[in-house]
Amino acid sequence: MFEPLYDHLFSFLKSIDFEDNSPSDFERVFARKDMDIILAFSMLDDASTTRKVRSADLLSTETRLVHHGIIAANSLTDLLRKKFAEEEAR
């Protein structure tokens, strides 16, 4: 079963035109200025991006992306899986 990592999530966000405006490894911030969207992730407990994405972060991200019409409902994990497979194929 595919379990998305923060690396997968952050790579995906960059691929859909989010800019990484993170002030540090412990405070990750991604913005899409053309749509006035900011996604922030607290990594204070563990700055590693090679760990599994928290369920709350997945849900929050998916909710915001769906609300702004960027992705379809219930598709974020599938999109992350596809992005990961593409990157692994390279």
RABEL-V453880 format. One record per residue. RES is the residue in one small letter. SS is DSSP state (hx for helix, st for strand, lp for the rest). PHI is phi as a letter, one per 30 degrees, with the letter a starting at -180 (999 if undefined). PSI is psi in whole degrees, -180 to 180 (none if undefined). Layout:
((RES | SS | PHI | PSI) (RES | SS | PHI | PSI))
This chain:
((m | lp | 999 | 134) (f | lp | d | 126) (e | lp | b | 109) (p | lp | d | 140) (l | st | c | 164) (y | hx | d | -34) (d | hx | e | -44) (h | hx | d | -47) (l | hx | d | -47) (f | hx | d | -38) (s | hx | d | -42) (f | hx | d | -46) (l | hx | e | -43) (k | hx | d | -35) (s | hx | d | -17) (i | lp | c | 34) (d | lp | i | 23) (f | lp | d | 141) (e | st | c | 138) (d | st | d | 108) (n | lp | c | 31) (s | lp | d | 127) (p | lp | d | -21) (s | st | a | 174) (d | lp | d | -17) (f | lp | c | -14) (e | st | b | 98) (r | st | c | 128) (v | st | b | 129) (f | st | b | 133) (a | st | b | 145) (r | st | b | 95) (k | hx | d | -35) (d | hx | d | -21) (m | hx | c | 4) (d | lp | h | 50) (i | st | c | 133) (i | st | b | 130) (l | st | c | 125) (a | st | b | 140) (f | st | b | 122) (s | st | d | 125) (m | lp | c | 25) (l | lp | e | -33) (d | lp | d | -26) (d | lp | a | 112) (a | lp | d | -3) (s | lp | d | 132) (t | lp | c | 1) (t | lp | c | 18) (r | lp | c | 163) (k | st | d | 139) (v | lp | d | 134) (r | lp | d | 144) (s | hx | e | -40) (a | hx | d | -38) (d | hx | d | -39) (l | hx | d | -47) (l | hx | d | -45) (s | hx | d | -45) (t | hx | d | -47) (e | hx | d | -43) (t | hx | e | -46) (r | hx | d | -42) (l | hx | d | -38) (v | hx | d | -46) (h | hx | e | -38) (h | lp | c | 5) (g | lp | i | 21) (i | lp | d | -37) (i | lp | b | 165) (a | lp | d | 155) (a | lp | e | 144) (n | lp | i | 29) (s | lp | c | -5) (l | hx | d | -48) (t | hx | d | -40) (d | hx | d | -40) (l | hx | d | -38) (l | hx | d | -40) (r | hx | d | -45) (k | hx | d | -45) (k | hx | d | -43) (f | hx | d | -45) (a | hx | d | -40) (e | hx | d | -43) (e | hx | d | -37) (e | hx | d | -32) (a | hx | d | -21) (r | lp | d | none))
